[in-house]
Structure formats: C-alpha cells, structure tokens
Amino acid sequence: MSVGMRGFGIASAAAALMATTSLFVSQAAVQNDVDPIVIKDSKFFYKSDGIQLGIAYQQDYQGGGNSSSSRSDNQYTDPLQIDNLKRDIPYLKQLMTNTIRVYAVDPDMDHQEAMSMLADAGITPARNDRLYARYTAVIDEMSKYSNTLGYFAGNEVSNQPNNTDASAFVKAAVRDSKAYIKKQGYRDIGVGYATNDGADTRENMANYFNCGEPENAVDFWSYNIYSWCGDSSFTESGYDVRTEEFSNYTVPVFFAEYGCNNEVTPRTFTDTPVLYGDKMNDVWSGGTVYMYFQEDNDYGLVRVDGNDVKPNQDFSNLASQFSKVSVTGTQMSAYNPTASPAECPEVSTSSWAAKATLPPTPNQELCSCMYNSLKCVVSSDVDQDNYGDLFSTVCGLGDGSQCDGINANATTGEYGAYSMCNSTEQMAFVLNQYYQAQDSSNKAVNGAGAASSETGGSGSNANSSGSFGGSSGAMTAIPSVEFGILPVAFMATVAAVSGFGMLLL
C-alpha cells in the first residue's frame, strides 16, 4: 500500500520514477536483491513466484526534510535521504505501505543505502524528476536497484481538450525512455503516465497512450482521482464506471493519487477497502493516497517538524481502513487475458488534438552537426529566458519560413527536422535562416535580435542528413527514422502547446 504527495502543478511534464518491493519481503541483508516486479498484460507480478502484486498502493513522496542536493542549480528536493527515511519509515510501515511515489530525484546522489533501507522495510519508492535533461541520468541511477518498478513520463500534462496536443510529446518520451532502457540492456522496467480525472479527456487520453505499436505505448496507466468523499459509495463516486472503462485495458492501471480533496476533513478513506475488494481488485492494482506530508493544502497524513513526526486523524483513519484490506492474488501462469490495445482517437477540433504520428527521437549528433554548420548563431550573452520573445520576433519576420525547420505540430503530425533540438540550437537555426534570406546581412539579424556572425565551428554541413529536410529543415521528420538514442533523447512540454509553447531542452 502506499501514500502520496504531488510535487508539481498540472502543466508539469516532469519525468517520474517509481520503484517497488514486496510488502512481505524478509529483513534480509541490505546487499540482497528483493524479488523484482514484472508486468504481464494488465497485472503486476513478482518475478520469481508469479504471485500478483495485490497491493501496489503507491506513496506520493515530496517535501519534508532537508534539501538533498549539494548542487546549487537543482530546483527540487530529493526526499530519499537517510535521515528522512529513518524518521519516516516506521510511520510508513504502520500504514502497511509497500510503494511510495516521489516527484523529484537527484541522479547525482548515491541511493544505494536509501533503496536498501526501503527494501528492508518492504517499501517501493517512486520519484519524479522535472528536469528533461536528467531523464536518462535518473534511469541510469535507478535501474540498478531491483526494487525499482517503473518510470512516469509525465503527470497531468494534458488536462483539457485544447491542450491534448501535448500528449504526443509525452508519448514520445515514453517511447524514447523504453528504447533507452532496452538499448542499455537494463532490466525490463515499465514506463507509464499519470492522468487527471477529466470527463472531457479521460477516455481519449487512456486510448491514445495505449494505442499503436507496443514500443510506443505505456507499460502502465495511472489515474489521479478524488471523486470519493466521506461516506460515498462505489456507484455514487463513479468508481463503478471507471472500473468498467478499464476492464479490458491491456496494461496495469492503478490510482496514482486518491483521497478526497474538497475540504472534507478529517478524511475517512472509506474507498480503500473497496479499491482492494472484489469489485475493483480484478481491474485495479491498488492506488496512491494523497498525501504523506502536511502542507498548506491540509491533505497530509503527518506533520513533520525536523525529526519529529506527528500523525494526524487522517493517518489513523487510513491505517484503520488498511487493516480491513485482504487481497487474493492471481498466479501468473493462470493469467491469460484476451484484450487488445485501444484504437487511437481521431483528431477533432472539439475533443482531441494529437495525431497518432509521434515526434522524432532527439538526435544530438544531427543537432550538433546543424549548429556547427551555421554562419550566424545566437549570442552567448543572450539569456535563455528571453528566447521566447526572440523566437516570436524572428519567426514573425517576412513569411516566417525561417522557422519551418523547428516547428512541431502534433495535430497534423508534422515536425520540422530540427524540432527535437534544444532551444539554443533552434534559436541559432532560425537566426541563420533569416540571415541567409537577407543576403547575409548582419544588420538584418542584429535588428531581429542579438546574434553574432561567425564561421561554422567545423564547417560541416547538416545537409548530410539529407532526408531530414535539407538546409531549410522544412521536411517533416519521420519518427521511424533511426536517429539513434542519445543521452538527451527526451522531451519536456508545457500543457498548452501552441507556436513555440513546446520546450525542447
């Protein structure tokens, strides 16, 4: 079972890492591996004996305690610190927790002792890293631990019909994460997504991330849902409808966040026994209570002051509901589902804005080659925070064709050859395109925004990419082209993708 805490806003497209161990793991030596979890169609199983992970209740874990990072540039807190875990594990065990979810992890830290402490307690961590550049670093760091269950590619990125085009970029991150794990030869660790309970988007969202080729689809699907409050019921809360909707889903589904959030306090968590009972257990693999640490939103289970932990009434209520849970597992050998992946939703002006065609995998070699071939690049003293205004200025000049090579349109499925490059490379590309269109006039580009005229670093020509659109980069980049999986092969997006609202970092 697990308890949760959300660390980012709805528009966050952060990567999330999730790790798990058995609730019944013995108190083995810290160096011993725990029984890893594997996915078979819509269920989690222990690898060695094939028993279903009946309680995948995952803990959202953010805040509380000291900053974990020794790096001044980190804008997040890694909660998997030894002192924090020593303080909190006894309380997590009181709640029979076997999974935790955290939204930030510092891949530069050594997590060996922290993961071992959690493994010894029968707890599985989950973390979320909001920095795009650290996707692969997080995978590299956490894939070494046998109690790592999977990774979140995003959390509530698309939350209404008019920003569902962002889902194409998140699904591309799923694809690229899975490809990177496979390329590195890591244990088969799933990559999934956490969505909100939005009536206008939930069906299309679930279908979109499940449809198409398996290598592009999520390995698990999680749901942030808060519809059961007080003494609600299976039908009044809508849990019955959600359960029916996912009855034929082809990957594991679970509640990534739950627990009434409409200011009904104290919360009673009467949905917990139902979630693990006969009505739901065959479809859902448990859930994540929102949340462990008490914050301004008043949804915490405990108040933490330094090393002092004070459980509140919500904590006692949840522990009482957990004590009523009894789950019967399924043998993997006896589990033979027949469901098929969903059909991809059709693009509609009113309900869905993402075509099935995904953005290309980022290729640092191609982007570097392009950048080094340019005669005009953005000045190094231009603050990247000003790039948005500069893009708007340059792309608004003339017919705007200088920006064709970096444009990305998830609704039409068309992506410029350099749409997956980072913002500095893209900025240099559009300045150089305009520079050339104006007969290599320094006055033209300096008027458009700070740029410096230079000779390409190596004189190399990015046209060696040929099929990627030539010098204009205007040809649509095809996702199936073998770009190669490189250390920065991931995308982060904001929820509203329009014009240059897409971030390629």
C-alpha positions in Angstrom: 0.0 0.0 0.0 1.2 3.5 -0.5 0.7 7.1 0.4 1.3 10.0 -1.9 2.2 13.6 -2.4 2.1 15.7 -5.6 5.0 18.0 -6.2 4.2 19.7 -9.5 1.4 21.7 -11.0 -1.0 20.4 -13.6 1.1 21.7 -16.5 4.2 19.8 -15.4 5.7 17.4 -17.9 8.2 16.1 -15.5 9.7 12.6 -15.6 8.7 10.4 -12.6 10.4 7.4 -11.3 8.6 4.7 -9.4 10.2 1.8 -7.5 8.7 -1.1 -5.7 9.4 -4.1 -3.4 7.2 -6.8 -1.9 5.2 -6.0 1.2 6.3 -9.3 2.5 10.0 -9.1 1.8 12.1 -10.5 4.6 14.5 -8.4 6.7 17.4 -9.5 4.5 20.9 -8.1 4.5 20.9 -4.7 2.7 23.0 -6.0 -0.2 20.5 -8.7 -1.1 18.1 -8.1 -4.0 14.4 -8.1 -3.5 12.1 -10.0 -5.8 11.6 -7.6 -8.7 8.2 -6.8 -10.2 7.3 -7.8 -13.8 4.4 -6.8 -15.9 2.2 -9.3 -17.7 -0.6 -7.5 -19.7 -2.7 -5.7 -17.2 -1.2 -7.0 -13.9 1.9 -6.7 -11.8 3.6 -10.0 -10.6 6.5 -11.0 -8.5 9.2 -12.3 -10.9 10.2 -15.5 -9.1 6.9 -17.0 -8.0 4.3 -15.3 -10.2 2.0 -14.0 -7.5 0.2 -10.8 -8.4 1.3 -7.6 -6.6 -2.1 -7.3 -4.9 -1.2 -4.1 -3.1 0.5 -1.6 -5.4 -0.7 1.3 -3.3 1.9 3.9 -4.0 3.1 6.7 -1.9 3.5 10.2 -3.3 6.5 11.5 -1.6 7.6 15.1 -1.8 8.8 17.8 0.6 9.6 17.4 4.2 13.1 17.3 5.5 16.2 19.0 4.2 17.3 19.5 0.6 19.0 16.5 -0.7 21.2 18.2 -3.3 24.7 19.5 -3.0 24.2 21.2 -6.3 23.1 24.8 -6.1 21.4 24.6 -9.6 18.8 21.9 -8.5 15.3 23.3 -8.2 13.8 20.3 -6.5 14.3 18.2 -3.4 15.2 14.6 -3.4 13.4 13.1 -0.3 15.4 9.8 -0.3 17.8 11.0 2.3 19.0 8.7 5.0 17.8 10.9 7.9 14.4 11.4 6.3 13.9 7.7 5.8 15.0 6.8 9.3 12.4 9.3 10.5 9.5 8.2 8.3 9.8 4.5 7.6 8.3 3.5 11.0 5.2 5.5 10.2 5.0 4.2 6.6 5.2 0.6 8.0 2.3 1.5 10.4 0.3 2.1 7.2 1.4 -1.2 5.7 3.0 0.8 2.9 4.8 -1.2 0.1 5.1 1.5 -2.5 6.0 5.2 -2.4 5.9 7.8 -5.1 8.2 10.8 -5.1 8.3 13.6 -7.7 11.9 14.5 -7.7 15.2 12.6 -7.6 18.8 13.8 -7.8 20.6 11.3 -10.1 24.0 12.6 -8.9 23.3 11.2 -5.4 24.1 7.6 -4.4 20.8 6.0 -3.5 22.2 2.6 -2.5 21.7 2.9 1.2 18.3 4.6 0.8 17.0 2.0 -1.5 18.3 -0.8 0.8 16.5 0.8 3.7 13.3 0.9 1.8 13.8 -2.7 0.6 14.3 -3.9 4.1 11.1 -2.2 5.1 9.2 -3.8 2.2 8.7 -0.4 0.6 8.9 0.6 -3.0 9.8 4.2 -3.9 8.6 6.3 -6.9 10.1 9.5 -7.9 9.6 12.3 -10.4 12.3 14.3 -12.0 11.0 17.5 -13.6 14.2 18.3 -15.5 14.2 17.0 -19.0 18.0 16.8 -19.2 18.0 14.3 -16.3 15.7 11.7 -17.8 18.4 9.3 -18.7 20.5 10.1 -15.7 17.6 9.1 -13.5 17.1 5.9 -15.4 20.8 5.1 -15.2 20.9 5.7 -11.5 17.7 3.9 -10.5 17.8 0.9 -12.9 20.5 -0.7 -10.8 18.1 -1.4 -8.0 15.9 -4.5 -8.0 13.1 -2.6 -6.1 12.5 -0.2 -9.0 9.2 -0.8 -10.6 9.0 1.8 -13.3 9.1 5.4 -14.5 6.5 8.1 -15.1 6.9 10.1 -18.3 4.6 12.8 -17.1 1.8 13.8 -14.7 -1.4 15.5 -15.8 0.3 17.3 -18.8 -2.9 17.3 -20.9 -5.9 18.2 -18.7 -8.4 19.6 -21.1 -9.2 19.1 -24.8 -7.4 22.3 -26.0 -4.0 21.1 -24.8 -4.2 17.4 -25.7 -1.6 18.0 -28.5 1.0 18.0 -25.7 0.3 14.2 -25.2 2.2 13.5 -28.5 5.4 14.8 -26.9 4.8 12.9 -23.7 4.1 9.7 -25.5 7.3 10.3 -27.5 9.1 10.5 -24.1 7.5 7.1 -23.2 8.8 5.6 -26.4 12.3 7.1 -26.0 12.6 6.0 -22.4 11.6 2.5 -23.2 14.1 2.4 -26.1 16.9 3.8 -23.9 16.2 1.1 -21.2 16.4 -1.6 -23.9 19.5 -0.2 -25.6 21.3 0.0 -22.3 20.4 -3.6 -21.5 18.7 -2.7 -18.3 16.1 -5.0 -16.6 12.7 -4.6 -18.3 11.3 -1.7 -16.2 8.0 -0.2 -17.3 7.3 3.4 -18.4 3.9 4.9 -17.7 1.9 8.1 -17.2 -0.4 9.6 -14.6 -3.5 11.4 -15.8 -6.2 13.5 -14.2 -9.9 12.5 -13.9 -11.2 14.9 -16.5 -14.6 14.0 -18.1 -13.6 15.6 -21.4 -10.3 13.9 -21.8 -10.0 10.7 -19.8 -11.3 8.2 -22.5 -9.2 9.7 -25.3 -6.1 10.0 -23.0 -6.3 6.4 -22.0 -6.8 5.2 -25.6 -4.0 7.4 -27.0 -1.3 6.2 -24.7 -2.4 2.5 -25.2 -2.9 2.5 -29.0 -0.4 1.8 -31.7 2.8 -0.2 -31.6 3.7 -1.7 -28.2 7.1 0.0 -28.2 5.4 3.4 -28.3 2.7 2.7 -25.7 2.7 3.0 -22.0 3.6 -0.1 -19.8 1.2 1.0 -17.1 -1.5 3.7 -16.7 -2.3 5.6 -13.5 -5.2 7.8 -12.5 -5.4 10.8 -10.2 -9.0 10.6 -8.9 -10.7 12.4 -6.0 -14.4 11.6 -6.6 -15.0 9.6 -3.4 -15.5 11.8 -0.4 -16.8 11.0 3.1 -19.3 8.1 3.1 -19.7 7.9 -0.7 -20.2 4.6 -2.5 -18.9 2.5 -5.4 -21.6 3.9 -7.6 -22.0 7.4 -6.2 -18.3 8.1 -6.6 -18.2 6.9 -10.2 -15.7 4.2 -9.3 -18.1 1.6 -10.9 -17.9 3.5 -14.3 -14.1 3.9 -14.2 -13.7 0.2 -13.3 -15.9 -0.8 -16.3 -14.0 1.6 -18.6 -10.7 -0.1 -17.8 -11.9 -3.7 -17.6 -10.3 -4.5 -20.9 -7.3 -2.3 -20.7 -4.1 -4.1 -21.7 -1.6 -2.8 -19.2 -1.8 -2.4 -15.4 -3.9 0.5 -14.1 -3.9 2.0 -10.6 -4.8 5.2 -8.7 -1.7 7.4 -8.8 -3.4 9.8 -6.4 -6.6 9.5 -4.4 -8.2 10.8 -1.3 -11.0 13.4 -1.1 -9.7 16.9 -1.8 -12.9 19.0 -1.4 -12.1 20.2 2.1 -13.9 17.4 3.9 -11.8 16.8 7.0 -10.8 14.6 8.5 -10.8 12.3 5.5 -12.1 8.8 6.2 -10.7 6.9 3.2 -13.7 4.5 3.1 -12.9 3.8 -0.5 -9.7 1.9 0.4 -11.3 -1.4 1.2 -13.4 -1.1 -1.9 -10.4 -0.4 -4.1 -8.8 -3.7 -2.9 -12.1 -5.6 -2.7 -13.9 -7.9 -5.2 -15.5 -5.1 -7.1 -12.2 -3.4 -8.2 -9.2 -5.7 -7.5 -9.5 -7.6 -10.7 -9.1 -4.4 -12.7 -7.1 -2.0 -10.5 -3.6 -2.7 -9.0 -4.2 -0.5 -5.9 -3.6 3.2 -5.5 -1.7 6.1 -4.0 -3.1 8.2 -1.2 -2.6 11.9 -1.5 -0.5 12.7 0.6 2.1 12.0 3.3 3.4 15.4 4.4 1.1 18.1 5.8 1.3 21.2 3.7 -0.8 24.4 3.2 -3.4 22.3 1.4 -4.1 20.4 4.6 -4.2 17.0 3.0 -1.2 15.5 4.8 -1.2 12.4 7.0 1.6 13.6 9.3 3.1 16.9 10.4 6.9 16.9 10.3 9.0 19.3 12.3 12.7 18.5 12.0 13.0 14.9 13.2 9.6 15.0 14.9 6.6 13.3 13.2 3.1 13.8 14.5 0.4 11.6 12.8 -3.0 13.3 12.5 -6.5 12.0 12.3 -6.2 11.2 8.6 -3.3 8.9 9.4 -5.4 7.0 12.0 -8.3 6.7 9.6 -6.2 5.4 6.8 -4.5 2.9 9.0 -7.9 1.7 10.1 -9.1 1.2 6.5 -5.9 -0.5 5.5 -6.4 -3.0 8.3 -9.7 -4.1 6.6 -7.9 -4.9 3.3 -7.4 -8.6 2.3 -6.4 -9.3 -1.3 -6.3 -12.6 -3.1 -3.6 -12.7 -5.8 -3.5 -14.3 -9.2 -1.0 -16.8 -10.4 0.9 -15.5 -13.5 0.7 -19.0 -15.1 -3.1 -18.9 -14.8 -3.5 -15.4 -16.2 -4.2 -15.4 -19.9 -6.0 -12.2 -20.9 -7.5 -11.7 -24.4 -7.9 -7.9 -24.6 -6.4 -5.9 -27.5 -4.9 -2.4 -27.5 -7.2 0.5 -28.0 -7.8 2.4 -31.2 -6.1 5.8 -31.4 -8.6 8.6 -31.1 -9.3 10.7 -34.2 -8.3 14.3 -34.2 -11.2 16.6 -33.5 -11.5 20.3 -33.1 -13.6 19.8 -30.0 -12.2 16.9 -28.2 -8.7 15.7 -29.3 -5.7 17.4 -30.8 -2.9 14.8 -31.1 -2.4 12.7 -34.2 -1.1 9.2 -33.8 2.2 10.2 -35.5 4.8 11.0 -32.8 7.6 13.5 -32.8 11.0 12.1 -33.8 13.5 10.9 -31.3 16.1 13.7 -30.5 19.4 13.2 -32.1 22.2 15.2 -30.5 24.6 14.3 -33.3 22.3 15.7 -36.0 21.6 18.9 -34.0 25.3 19.5 -33.3 26.1 19.0 -36.9 23.5 21.5 -37.9 24.7 24.0 -35.3 28.3 23.7 -36.3 27.5 24.4 -40.0 25.8 27.8 -39.3 27.3 31.2 -40.2 25.1 33.0 -37.7 24.2 31.9 -34.2 22.6 33.5 -31.1 25.0 35.5 -29.0 26.2 33.7 -25.9 25.2 36.6 -23.7 21.5 36.3 -24.5 19.6 35.0 -21.6 17.7 31.8 -22.4 14.7 33.3 -20.5 14.4 35.8 -23.4 14.4 33.1 -26.1 10.6 33.1 -26.2 10.4 36.8 -27.2 13.3 36.3 -29.6 11.6 33.4 -31.3 8.4 35.4 -31.7 10.3 38.3 -33.2 12.3 36.3 -35.7 9.5 33.9 -36.7 7.3 36.9 -37.3 9.6 38.5 -39.9 8.9 38.0 -43.6 6.8 35.0 -44.4 8.1 33.1 -41.3 9.5 30.3 -43.4 12.8 30.6 -41.5 11.1 28.7 -38.6 9.7 25.8 -40.7 12.6 23.6 -39.7 11.9 23.8 -35.9 8.1 23.9 -36.0 6.2 21.0 -34.4 2.5 20.4 -35.0 1.1 17.4 -33.1 -2.3 17.9 -34.5 -1.2 17.4 -38.1 1.7 15.1 -37.2 4.2 17.3 -38.9 7.6 18.0 -37.3 10.5 20.0 -38.6 13.8 18.2 -38.9 15.3 20.2 -36.0 12.1 20.4 -33.9 13.8 18.0 -31.4 16.9 20.1 -31.0 17.5 22.2 -27.8 16.4 25.8 -27.7 19.9 27.3 -28.3 20.3 25.2 -31.4 16.9 26.0 -32.6 17.4 29.7 -32.0 20.6 29.7 -33.9 19.0 27.8 -36.8 16.2 30.4 -37.3 18.6 33.3 -37.0 20.8 31.7 -39.6 17.9 31.1 -41.9 16.8 34.7 -41.7 20.4 35.8 -42.0 20.8 33.9 -45.3 17.4 35.1 -46.6 18.6 38.7 -46.1 21.7 38.2 -48.1 23.9 37.5 -45.1 23.2 41.0 -43.7 24.5 41.5 -40.1 22.2 44.4 -39.8 19.2 42.2 -40.5 19.9 39.7 -37.8 21.1 42.2 -35.3 17.8 44.1 -35.8 15.9 40.9 -35.3 17.5 40.1 -32.0 21.0 39.6 -30.6 23.1 37.4 -32.9 26.7 37.1 -33.8 28.1 36.4 -37.3 30.5 33.5 -37.1 32.1 30.8 -39.2 30.6 27.4 -38.5 32.7 25.7 -36.0 33.7 22.7 -38.1 32.4 23.9 -41.5 30.4 20.7 -41.5 27.1 20.7 -43.4 24.0 19.4 -41.7 22.7 18.6 -45.2 24.5 15.3 -44.7 21.2 14.4 -43.0 19.6 14.7 -46.5 16.2 13.2 -45.7 15.9 15.5 -42.7 14.8 18.4 -44.8 18.0 19.9 -46.3 19.1 23.4 -45.4 15.6 24.7 -44.6 14.8 21.8 -42.3 11.2 22.1 -43.6 10.6 18.5 -44.5 8.6 16.6 -41.9 10.9 14.4 -39.7 9.6 10.8 -39.6 9.7 9.3 -36.2 10.7 5.9 -37.5 14.0 7.2 -38.9 16.9 5.7 -37.0 18.1 8.9 -35.3 19.8 6.9 -32.5 19.1 7.0 -28.8 21.5 9.6 -27.2 21.8 10.8 -23.7 19.4 13.7 -24.2 16.8 11.7 -26.0 13.8 13.1 -24.2 11.3 15.9 -24.5 9.6 18.1 -21.9 6.5 20.0 -22.8 4.2 22.6 -21.2 0.5 21.8 -21.1 -0.5 24.4 -23.7 1.4 23.7 -26.9 0.9 26.5 -29.4 3.5 28.1 -31.6 6.6 27.9 -29.5 4.9 26.7 -26.4 6.9 23.4 -26.8 10.1 23.2 -24.8 12.9 21.1 -26.2 15.6 21.3 -23.6 
